[in-house]
Amino acid sequence: MVNVRKFISSMLILVMALSLLWALHSKGDSEPERVSPILSAYFQIQELLEEEYGIHVEIAPLYTTLWVRGECPNCTVVKAEGLVNRSNETYLVSVDLENGSVRLILANESVRKSYIHFFMEHGGKVSDCNSVVKSAYNGSWTAGNVDGTCVVPAIVRVG
């Protein structure tokens, strides 16, 4: 019985040591996976909206414009605009990610049309699809398929 315990204990120690060595070896071979600056910006936007208005408000995934500094994947999103729906009304939301400020402006039909035109002028795309599409501004970032609609945010380059 003692020999069985020693055997099991020594096997556990051996497995743990090999696991540790493998983890250290694997860590040295690859860089940690970076979170996309654009995806990170969406999380920041959501946090600022919840902080400012105390409720969960989402930017409409179909029409978001991002102001981007630098080349992705090392870019920084400094500002975002988009349409949000809140209490059966549509608002244009403007988020300054550098200063952490948020503004909601009630968007009538004219404001919505003007914003969507601006969105499309800056490369934003909304189209029917069954797969992932690549963004025109950076082929390495893909837009998701949202209920059969492929979405690419509009990009305004700054600095």
C-alpha positions in Angstrom: 0.0 0.0 0.0 2.9 2.4 0.8 4.5 1.6 -2.5 1.3 2.4 -4.4 1.1 5.8 -2.6 4.8 6.5 -3.4 4.2 5.6 -7.0 1.1 7.8 -7.3 2.9 10.7 -5.5 6.0 10.4 -7.7 3.8 10.3 -10.9 1.9 13.4 -9.8 5.1 15.3 -9.1 6.5 14.1 -12.5 3.4 15.2 -14.4 3.3 18.6 -12.6 7.0 19.2 -13.4 6.6 18.2 -17.0 3.5 20.5 -17.3 5.5 23.4 -15.8 8.4 22.8 -18.2 6.0 22.6 -21.1 4.2 25.8 -20.1 7.5 27.7 -19.8 8.7 26.4 -23.1 5.4 27.3 -24.9 5.4 30.8 -23.3 8.8 31.6 -24.7 7.9 30.5 -28.3 4.9 32.7 -28.9 3.8 36.2 -28.1 0.7 36.7 -26.0 -2.4 37.2 -28.1 -3.3 40.9 -28.4 -6.9 42.0 -28.1 -7.9 44.0 -31.2 -7.9 47.7 -30.5 -11.2 48.0 -32.3 -12.8 45.3 -30.2 -11.3 46.9 -27.1 -12.8 50.2 -28.1 -16.3 48.7 -28.3 -15.9 47.5 -24.7 -14.7 51.0 -23.6 -17.7 52.6 -25.4 -20.1 50.3 -23.6 -18.5 51.0 -20.2 -18.7 54.8 -20.8 -22.4 54.6 -21.8 -23.3 52.5 -18.8 -21.3 54.8 -16.5 -22.8 58.0 -17.9 -26.4 56.8 -18.3 -26.6 54.0 -15.8 -28.2 51.6 -18.2 -27.1 49.1 -20.8 -27.2 51.0 -24.1 -25.6 49.4 -27.2 -24.3 51.2 -30.3 -26.2 49.8 -33.2 -23.8 47.3 -34.7 -24.7 48.3 -38.2 -23.6 52.0 -38.2 -20.5 52.7 -36.1 -17.7 55.2 -37.2 -14.3 55.0 -35.5 -11.6 57.7 -35.5 -8.3 55.7 -35.6 -4.8 57.0 -35.0 -1.9 54.8 -36.4 -1.9 51.6 -38.3 -3.7 48.6 -37.0 -3.0 46.2 -35.2 -1.0 48.9 -33.3 -3.7 51.6 -33.7 -5.6 53.5 -31.1 -9.3 54.3 -31.4 -9.7 57.9 -30.2 -13.4 58.6 -30.9 -16.5 56.8 -32.0 -19.9 57.7 -33.2 -22.9 55.6 -33.8 -26.7 55.2 -33.6 -28.3 53.9 -30.4 -31.8 53.0 -29.6 -33.1 53.9 -26.2 -36.7 53.9 -25.1 -38.0 53.6 -28.6 -36.0 56.6 -29.8 -32.9 56.8 -31.9 -29.9 58.8 -30.7 -26.6 59.7 -32.2 -23.9 58.9 -29.7 -20.5 60.5 -29.7 -17.8 59.0 -27.5 -14.4 60.6 -26.9 -12.3 57.7 -25.8 -9.3 60.0 -25.0 -11.2 62.1 -22.5 -13.8 59.6 -21.5 -16.8 61.7 -22.4 -20.1 60.7 -24.0 -22.9 62.7 -25.6 -26.3 61.5 -26.8 -28.2 63.6 -29.3 -31.8 62.8 -30.3 -31.6 61.8 -34.0 -34.5 62.7 -36.2 -34.8 61.2 -39.7 -32.6 63.9 -41.2 -29.8 63.4 -38.7 -30.0 59.6 -39.2 -29.8 59.9 -43.0 -26.9 62.4 -42.8 -25.0 60.1 -40.4 -25.6 57.0 -42.5 -24.3 58.9 -45.6 -21.2 60.0 -43.6 -20.7 56.4 -42.4 -20.8 55.0 -46.0 -18.5 57.8 -47.3 -15.8 56.6 -44.8 -15.9 53.0 -45.8 -18.6 51.6 -43.5 -20.4 48.7 -45.0 -23.6 46.8 -44.2 -24.5 44.0 -46.6 -26.3 40.7 -46.6 -23.9 37.8 -46.4 -23.4 34.4 -45.0 -19.8 34.7 -43.8 -17.1 37.0 -42.5 -16.0 39.9 -44.7 -12.7 41.8 -44.6 -12.5 45.5 -43.9 -11.3 47.7 -46.7 -9.1 49.8 -44.3 -7.1 46.8 -43.0 -7.5 43.4 -44.5 -6.5 41.7 -41.2 -9.6 42.9 -39.3 -12.8 41.1 -40.1 -16.3 42.1 -39.6 -18.8 39.8 -38.0 -21.9 38.2 -39.4 -24.8 39.7 -37.4 -28.0 37.7 -38.2 -27.0 37.3 -41.8 -25.7 40.9 -42.2 -22.0 41.6 -42.6 -20.9 44.7 -40.9 -17.7 46.8 -41.3 -17.3 50.0 -39.2 -16.5 53.3 -41.0 -13.0 54.5 -40.3 -11.7 58.1 -40.1 -7.9 58.2 -39.9 -6.5 60.9 -37.6 -2.8 61.9 -37.0 
